Amino acid sequence: MKILIAIIIFSAIILIHELGHFLLAKLNGISVTEFSLGMGPRLFSVQKGETRYSVKLLPLGGSCAMVGEDTAEEELPGSFNAAPVWGRISVVAAGPVFNFILALILSVIIVGFVGYDPAEIVEVQQDSAASEAGLEAGDVITEYMGYHVDLAKDLYVYSYLNSLNEGDTVTLKVRRDGETKEIQYTPDVSVRYLLGFNRSDASSMTVESLIEGMPLEAAGLQPGDTITAINGTEVADGEAYDAYLQEHPLSDEPVEITYVRDGLDYTATITPQEYRTPVLGFSYNLGYQKANGLEVLKYGTLEVKYMIRTTLLSLKQLVTGGLGFKDLSGPVGVVDAIGTTYEESKSEGALMLWMNMLNMAVLLSANLGVMNLLPLPALDGGRLVFLIVEAIRRKPINREVEGMVHFAGLMLLMALMVVVMYNDILKIF
């Protein structure tokens, strides 16, 4: 069931994208030879006028094939290149624009049912730097470190992707009683001592992964080892481990770790490593408030804005190295993510299940719109670059050169998709 729903959502988003190209092509007198949902061999199709409407075997994709779209033909009536340049620009841009329109419609529905999440301060830690700077519960954050904040999720994503360093100055703009106030402070620092491992879940003491450069890795522990005691005190499970740390917090004093590997007991003496993290000193709302009247449209629009900005922030992190290649997902990863969201949402009731499904559709539709507008060959954005240059020069760039650029871009894109799909499959299995 979850795979079917995932495919339906993904296919609907692709269909809307291609529908944008199709409708604007018809409006500009461009002949469409085939409008298809899916890729690969046709399952069935029907011919209506000049256009064949097809459903193909692989449901992850679609196309709107126009006469002369990838050739140098200009004289042929009804061909893509025979249309005025601004008409062609509207045809190419229509796919991403329709994705944004779909995202807006779905966001308005979600906000109408669920509401919106203001970035409102719910608690300020007593005697913290934030408190001394004048931050108060009830303040609504409108700007964080120069980044405009519309919703609580804006603040969450930006702060996640741009972590603070010790000594940084936090700058905030908050709305209080209808007025905007600016607040600045240097965050307090939390000092912890860590062994450097991750568990599969809170109840387990089996090492799932080791943090590079941390003490347990240096001591030779490996994923799959199970920690059974600290300084001679048995820690049978995660609860016992947490209770031990509550009573005996780690410090810069060495501790003896007992662990099991392949049924044999081993010990290692380890000195925990100091880990310092800036602490903002406040918590903010992560719940939702009801939207009324025109607020539904306003906050629906802000939801789409959030999705677009999040995509752009993620791309920036990918380019600057904040995110790695392993963080990319293709169609297989997307379908898996939708399926996982479906499974995790079933226990929350039918309304929240479908709101989460619609939210995934908003994210994917906005993401597809942004990605297609990137000025890269073979993407809509790459085609728009050539068309805008043509509009400025009042004559086209050599069609054969443009075709070769897009073909090379398509080959690189297909190679990237294969690698990303392989990466998705590895993550699933």
Secondary structure in CASP SS format (residue, H / E / C, confidence):
PFRMAT SS
TARGET T0000
AUTHOR 0000-0000-0000
METHOD secondary structure of the structure
MODEL  1
M C 1.00
K H 1.00
I H 1.00
L H 1.00
I H 1.00
A H 1.00
I H 1.00
I H 1.00
I H 1.00
F H 1.00
S H 1.00
A H 1.00
I H 1.00
I H 1.00
L H 1.00
I H 1.00
H H 1.00
E H 1.00
L H 1.00
G H 1.00
H H 1.00
F H 1.00
L H 1.00
L H 1.00
A H 1.00
K H 1.00
L H 1.00
N C 1.00
G C 1.00
I C 1.00
S C 1.00
V E 1.00
T E 1.00
E E 1.00
F E 1.00
S E 1.00
L E 1.00
G E 1.00
M E 1.00
G E 1.00
P E 1.00
R E 1.00
L E 1.00
F E 1.00
S E 1.00
V E 1.00
Q E 1.00
K E 1.00
G C 1.00
E C 1.00
T E 1.00
R E 1.00
Y E 1.00
S E 1.00
V E 1.00
K E 1.00
L E 1.00
L E 1.00
P E 1.00
L E 1.00
G E 1.00
G E 1.00
S E 1.00
C E 1.00
A E 1.00
M E 1.00
V C 1.00
G C 1.00
E C 1.00
D C 1.00
T C 1.00
A C 1.00
E C 1.00
E C 1.00
E C 1.00
L C 1.00
P C 1.00
G C 1.00
S C 1.00
F H 1.00
N H 1.00
A H 1.00
A C 1.00
P C 1.00
V H 1.00
W H 1.00
G H 1.00
R H 1.00
I H 1.00
S H 1.00
V H 1.00
V H 1.00
A H 1.00
A H 1.00
G H 1.00
P H 1.00
V H 1.00
F H 1.00
N H 1.00
F H 1.00
I H 1.00
L H 1.00
A H 1.00
L H 1.00
I H 1.00
L H 1.00
S H 1.00
V H 1.00
I H 1.00
I H 1.00
V H 1.00
G H 1.00
F H 1.00
V H 1.00
G C 1.00
Y E 1.00
D C 1.00
P C 1.00
A C 1.00
E E 1.00
I E 1.00
V E 1.00
E E 1.00
V E 1.00
Q C 1.00
Q C 1.00
D C 1.00
S C 1.00
A H 1.00
A H 1.00
S H 1.00
E H 1.00
A C 1.00
G C 1.00
L C 1.00
E C 1.00
A C 1.00
G C 1.00
D C 1.00
V E 1.00
I E 1.00
T E 1.00
E E 1.00
Y E 1.00
M C 1.00
G C 1.00
Y E 1.00
H E 1.00
V C 1.00
D C 1.00
L C 1.00
A H 1.00
K H 1.00
D H 1.00
L H 1.00
Y H 1.00
V H 1.00
Y H 1.00
S H 1.00
Y H 1.00
L H 1.00
N C 1.00
S C 1.00
L C 1.00
N C 1.00
E C 1.00
G C 1.00
D C 1.00
T C 1.00
V E 1.00
T E 1.00
L E 1.00
K E 1.00
V E 1.00
R E 1.00
R E 1.00
D C 1.00
G C 1.00
E E 1.00
T E 1.00
K E 1.00
E E 1.00
I E 1.00
Q E 1.00
Y E 1.00
T C 1.00
P C 1.00
D E 1.00
V E 1.00
S E 1.00
V E 1.00
R E 1.00
Y E 1.00
L E 1.00
L C 1.00
G C 1.00
F E 1.00
N E 1.00
R E 1.00
S C 1.00
D C 1.00
A C 1.00
S C 1.00
S C 1.00
M C 1.00
T E 1.00
V E 1.00
E E 1.00
S E 1.00
L E 1.00
I C 1.00
E C 1.00
G C 1.00
M C 1.00
P H 1.00
L H 1.00
E H 1.00
A H 1.00
A C 1.00
G C 1.00
L C 1.00
Q C 1.00
P C 1.00
G C 1.00
D C 1.00
T E 1.00
I E 1.00
T E 1.00
A E 1.00
I E 1.00
N C 1.00
G C 1.00
T E 1.00
E E 1.00
V C 1.00
A C 1.00
D C 1.00
G H 1.00
E H 1.00
A H 1.00
Y H 1.00
D H 1.00
A H 1.00
Y H 1.00
L H 1.00
Q H 1.00
E H 1.00
H C 1.00
P C 1.00
L C 1.00
S C 1.00
D C 1.00
E C 1.00
P C 1.00
V E 1.00
E E 1.00
I E 1.00
T E 1.00
Y E 1.00
V E 1.00
R E 1.00
D C 1.00
G C 1.00
L E 1.00
D E 1.00
Y E 1.00
T E 1.00
A E 1.00
T E 1.00
I E 1.00
T C 1.00
P C 1.00
Q E 1.00
E E 1.00
Y E 1.00
R E 1.00
T E 1.00
P E 1.00
V E 1.00
L C 1.00
G C 1.00
F E 1.00
S E 1.00
Y E 1.00
N C 1.00
L C 1.00
G C 1.00
Y C 1.00
Q E 1.00
K C 1.00
A C 1.00
N C 1.00
G C 1.00
L C 1.00
E H 1.00
V H 1.00
L H 1.00
K H 1.00
Y H 1.00
G H 1.00
T H 1.00
L H 1.00
E H 1.00
V H 1.00
K H 1.00
Y H 1.00
M H 1.00
I H 1.00
R H 1.00
T H 1.00
T H 1.00
L H 1.00
L H 1.00
S H 1.00
L H 1.00
K H 1.00
Q H 1.00
L H 1.00
V H 1.00
T H 1.00
G C 1.00
G C 1.00
L C 1.00
G C 1.00
F H 1.00
K H 1.00
D H 1.00
L C 1.00
S C 1.00
G C 1.00
P H 1.00
V H 1.00
G H 1.00
V H 1.00
V H 1.00
D H 1.00
A H 1.00
I H 1.00
G H 1.00
T H 1.00
T H 1.00
Y H 1.00
E H 1.00
E H 1.00
S H 1.00
K H 1.00
S H 1.00
E H 1.00
G C 1.00
A H 1.00
L H 1.00
M H 1.00
L H 1.00
W H 1.00
M H 1.00
N H 1.00
M H 1.00
L H 1.00
N H 1.00
M H 1.00
A H 1.00
V H 1.00
L H 1.00
L H 1.00
S H 1.00
A H 1.00
N H 1.00
L H 1.00
G H 1.00
V H 1.00
M H 1.00
N H 1.00
L C 1.00
L C 1.00
P C 1.00
L C 1.00
P C 1.00
A C 1.00
L C 1.00
D H 1.00
G H 1.00
G H 1.00
R H 1.00
L H 1.00
V H 1.00
F H 1.00
L H 1.00
I H 1.00
V H 1.00
E H 1.00
A H 1.00
I H 1.00
R H 1.00
R C 1.00
K C 1.00
P C 1.00
I C 1.00
N C 1.00
R H 1.00
E H 1.00
V H 1.00
E H 1.00
G H 1.00
M H 1.00
V H 1.00
H H 1.00
F H 1.00
A H 1.00
G H 1.00
L H 1.00
M H 1.00
L H 1.00
L H 1.00
M H 1.00
A H 1.00
L H 1.00
M H 1.00
V H 1.00
V H 1.00
V H 1.00
M H 1.00
Y H 1.00
N H 1.00
D H 1.00
I H 1.00
L H 1.00
K H 1.00
I H 1.00
F C 1.00
END
